[in-house]
């Protein structure tokens, strides 16, 4: 017990408020994965059967993910407060599970009371407590007035419950403080990218790929990383609709012809930026150079083949040739 108490910073929830955990407090992620594997695999599978069934798991998981993304973008979220500006904002940004959790926090904020409120030169500090509960939380924030209408925008907000730092969404106390400060929308910095609907869009701004190091191989890798996510996104979207698939298929064929014509006369690495005489390529350890000194003379034979060549082997007659008579 004493040793466990000395390590309380590693397991006690009160010390983990500043650490982002996504709401997980146990090994539920690994347990869920183990349960999924048990439904497909058995202990007596060989290596070929294992990878065959493992490939089924990957395909099913990806299909479920694509279906969830499609449902989240096509179905409208369930909004109980249809005129709330904050709910209207997050309904188009959050995924359905995160939206439901935020909706619960907004409902809880209606039961919160602002016991103290102080504002000085944009710096706000308020004490908020839950109705019927003696606990109190301190919320600090900073607001600015923007526009000609005098609308307020929150630049920063923190609560002592550390809900955002631990889970990634604003708590009911912070929402109540925003309402008290007449802030109608949540700042973009408090909407994490991992909870957004477009988290897997892989949207890349149109800009040239820049690599700090003067290494052409790193430039090729950077270009590959820039093109690959967009190609995967395009293939995922086009595979759901036959006309879109046909359009992408024709476009890929035309691109392949143009790229092949463009790459004629270019080195094997696909670019003239890499020199064939690069010492980093020709002198890599483990790659043996081909011996061209004996060209035209065939391969060098080992000593045992040379010894066997000198001895002439005389074939012995078979038993069948002794039994059968000869007629010629």
QUIZISUL-V272546 format. One record per residue. N is the residue number from 0. RES is the residue in three letters. NEAR is the number of other ideal C-beta (glycine too) atoms within 10 Angstrom. Layout:
{{N;RES;NEAR} {N;RES;NEAR}}
This chain:
{{0;UNK;5} {1;UNK;5} {2;UNK;6} {3;UNK;10} {4;UNK;8} {5;UNK;9} {6;UNK;9} {7;UNK;10} {8;UNK;9} {9;UNK;9} {10;UNK;10} {11;UNK;11} {12;UNK;9} {13;UNK;8} {14;UNK;11} {15;UNK;16} {16;UNK;14} {17;UNK;8} {18;UNK;9} {19;UNK;13} {20;UNK;13} {21;UNK;11} {22;UNK;12} {23;UNK;9} {24;UNK;9} {25;UNK;7} {26;UNK;10} {27;UNK;10} {28;UNK;10} {29;UNK;9} {30;UNK;10} {31;UNK;10} {32;UNK;13} {33;UNK;10} {34;UNK;9} {35;UNK;13} {36;UNK;12} {37;UNK;10} {38;UNK;9} {39;UNK;15} {40;UNK;15} {41;UNK;9} {42;UNK;5} {43;UNK;6} {44;UNK;14} {45;UNK;8} {46;UNK;7} {47;UNK;8} {48;UNK;12} {49;UNK;13} {50;UNK;11} {51;UNK;12} {52;UNK;15} {53;UNK;14} {54;UNK;11} {55;UNK;12} {56;UNK;15} {57;UNK;9} {58;UNK;10} {59;UNK;13} {60;UNK;12} {61;UNK;11} {62;UNK;10} {63;UNK;10} {64;UNK;11} {65;UNK;15} {66;UNK;10} {67;UNK;13} {68;UNK;17} {69;UNK;11} {70;UNK;10} {71;UNK;16} {72;UNK;10} {73;UNK;7} {74;UNK;9} {75;UNK;7} {76;UNK;15} {77;UNK;10} {78;UNK;14} {79;UNK;9} {80;UNK;13} {81;UNK;8} {82;UNK;7} {83;UNK;16} {84;UNK;12} {85;UNK;19} {86;UNK;18} {87;UNK;14} {88;UNK;15} {89;UNK;24} {90;UNK;19} {91;UNK;10} {92;UNK;16} {93;UNK;23} {94;UNK;19} {95;UNK;16} {96;UNK;11} {97;UNK;22} {98;UNK;22} {99;UNK;12} {100;UNK;17} {101;UNK;23} {102;UNK;20} {103;UNK;12} {104;UNK;18} {105;UNK;20} {106;UNK;13} {107;UNK;15} {108;UNK;21} {109;UNK;12} {110;UNK;13} {111;UNK;22} {112;UNK;13} {113;UNK;15} {114;UNK;10} {115;UNK;11} {116;UNK;14} {117;UNK;10} {118;UNK;13} {119;UNK;7} {120;UNK;5} {121;UNK;12} {122;UNK;12} {123;UNK;22} {124;UNK;14} {125;UNK;20} {126;UNK;17} {127;UNK;27} {128;UNK;18} {129;UNK;17} {130;UNK;8} {131;UNK;7} {132;UNK;10} {133;UNK;6} {134;UNK;9} {135;UNK;14} {136;UNK;21} {137;UNK;15} {138;UNK;26} {139;UNK;16} {140;UNK;23} {141;UNK;15} {142;UNK;19} {143;UNK;10} {144;UNK;10} {145;UNK;10} {146;UNK;8} {147;UNK;5} {148;UNK;6} {149;UNK;8} {150;UNK;13} {151;UNK;17} {152;UNK;15} {153;UNK;21} {154;UNK;11} {155;UNK;13} {156;UNK;25} {157;UNK;15} {158;UNK;22} {159;UNK;15} {160;UNK;18} {161;UNK;16} {162;UNK;18} {163;UNK;17} {164;UNK;15} {165;UNK;18} {166;UNK;20} {167;UNK;19} {168;UNK;23} {169;UNK;24} {170;UNK;24} {171;UNK;23} {172;UNK;28} {173;UNK;26} {174;UNK;26} {175;UNK;26} {176;UNK;30} {177;UNK;25} {178;UNK;17} {179;UNK;17} {180;UNK;20} {181;UNK;10} {182;UNK;21} {183;UNK;16} {184;UNK;15} {185;UNK;21} {186;UNK;15} {187;UNK;8} {188;UNK;10} {189;UNK;15} {190;UNK;18} {191;UNK;16} {192;UNK;8} {193;UNK;10} {194;UNK;20} {195;UNK;16} {196;UNK;17} {197;UNK;12} {198;UNK;12} {199;UNK;14} {200;UNK;13} {201;UNK;14} {202;UNK;9} {203;UNK;13} {204;UNK;4} {205;UNK;4} {206;UNK;7} {207;UNK;7} {208;UNK;15} {209;UNK;7} {210;UNK;14} {211;UNK;6} {212;UNK;9} {213;UNK;7} {214;UNK;13} {215;UNK;16} {216;UNK;16} {217;UNK;13} {218;UNK;17} {219;UNK;17} {220;UNK;13} {221;UNK;15} {222;UNK;15} {223;UNK;10} {224;UNK;11} {225;UNK;13} {226;UNK;12} {227;UNK;11} {228;UNK;14} {229;UNK;13} {230;UNK;12} {231;UNK;12} {232;UNK;15} {233;UNK;15} {234;UNK;12} {235;UNK;14} {236;UNK;14} {237;UNK;18} {238;UNK;12} {239;UNK;10} {240;UNK;11} {241;UNK;9} {242;UNK;8} {243;UNK;13} {244;UNK;14} {245;UNK;11} {246;UNK;12} {247;UNK;17} {248;UNK;10} {249;UNK;10} {250;UNK;12} {251;UNK;14} {252;UNK;10} {253;UNK;9} {254;UNK;10} {255;UNK;10} {256;UNK;10} {257;UNK;10} {258;UNK;10} {259;UNK;9} {260;UNK;8} {261;UNK;9} {262;UNK;11} {263;UNK;6} {264;UNK;6} {265;UNK;12} {266;UNK;12} {267;UNK;7} {268;UNK;15} {269;UNK;12} {270;UNK;14} {271;UNK;11} {272;UNK;13} {273;UNK;18} {274;UNK;13} {275;UNK;10} {276;UNK;6} {277;UNK;12} {278;UNK;8} {279;UNK;10} {280;UNK;13} {281;UNK;11} {282;UNK;9} {283;UNK;8} {284;UNK;4} {285;UNK;4} {286;UNK;8} {287;UNK;5} {288;UNK;7} {289;UNK;6} {290;UNK;9} {291;UNK;6} {292;UNK;7} {293;UNK;9} {294;UNK;8} {295;UNK;4} {296;UNK;7} {297;UNK;7} {298;UNK;7} {299;UNK;9} {300;UNK;10} {301;UNK;8} {302;UNK;7} {303;UNK;8} {304;UNK;9} {305;UNK;9} {306;UNK;9} {307;UNK;10} {308;UNK;9} {309;UNK;6} {310;UNK;6} {311;UNK;5} {312;UNK;6} {313;UNK;4} {314;UNK;5} {315;UNK;6} {316;UNK;7} {317;UNK;9} {318;UNK;7} {319;UNK;7} {320;UNK;9} {321;UNK;8} {322;UNK;7} {323;UNK;9} {324;UNK;5} {325;UNK;5} {326;UNK;4} {327;UNK;2}}
